[in-house]
Amino acid sequence: MSIEDYQKIISSDNKQIKILEKLNSKKYREEFSQFIVENLAIILDALKDGHDFESLFVTEEFAAKHPEQLLYFKNNSQAKNFYLIDSKLNKKYSGLDTPSGITAIYSIKKKELDKSSVIYLNGISDPGNLGTIMRSALAFNFVNLVLDRDCVDLYNSKVINAAKDSFFKLNIIEDKNGKWLTKNKLPIYATSSHIGEGLAKFKSAKVFCLVLGSESHGVDEEIIKLAEKKIKIEISKDIESLNVAAAAAILFYELSNK
């Protein structure tokens, strides 16, 4: 397949463009069970890892700059829907401030947790923080994440761009009814800025559930009551707390080495 074989779309009223616009909304992502990725590196890495897209859209400018990547898609993707669009259409639906020129549509697939430790995220509302936490989790071999109902939507474009190559490599489920922790059989460790055992001397079980709360509110009191232990990172008295993504990286590093 050459770029001449791509189906050309020129109208903003085209059905495919309308779908792309809708997929910027959580409501329609859930309805269609689809989401979009607008990042070449993530799309390439996902395909190399066995995660194929359903449809691919590229602008003429993008195609001219990235012939090798388009050839890789041709030789390795099983998708049948490849579209060529102009930059104005890309801007019309893109969720990015500066559209990338490439968009892939993926099916939302349910995942299951394995038997290793779990990171439970409580009210992480900032997309950048969630994406950064995902990258740090993968870096230190924590592959199981549970997002509670107060977390930002996993398929938000800013989350995906911040998560980068970790997005497709983690086992992530959503705790929509808030019952996962009560059914969980792993020891629960709640993180705190001010109370609990210092991380440096903390002794964890081999497999556990670590709960991270939002920077503004911390871990919910109901969850703290469920926790077997509370952990704090001992920091300078001159600062009130760490950004949750920064704290997460420290916790993952320390706990992965205990």
Sequence and secondary structure as in RCSB ss.txt:
>XXXX:A:sequence
MSIEDYQKIISSDNKQIKILEKLNSKKYREEFSQFIVENLAIILDALKDGHDFESLFVTEEFAAKHPEQLLYFKN
NSQAKNFYLIDSKLNKKYSGLDTPSGITAIYSIKKKELDKSSVIYLNGISDPGNLGTIMRSALAFNFVNLVLDRD
CVDLYNSKVINAAKDSFFKLNIIEDKNGKWLTKNKLPIYATSSHIGEGLAKFKSAKVFCLVLGSESHGVDEEIIK
LAEKKIKIEISKDIESLNVAAAAAILFYELSNK
>XXXX:A:secstr
  GGGSEE   TT HHHHHHHHTTSHHHHHHHTEEEE  HHHHHHHHHTT   SEEEEEHHHHHH HHHHHHHHH
H    EEEEE HHHHHHH SSSS  SEEEEEE       SS EEEEES   HHHHHHHHHHHHHTT  EEEEETT
S  TT HHHHHHHGGGTTTSEEEEETTS HHHH  S EEEEESSSSEEGGG    SS EEEEEBTTTBS HHHHH
H SEEEE    TT S   HHHHHHHHHHHHHT 
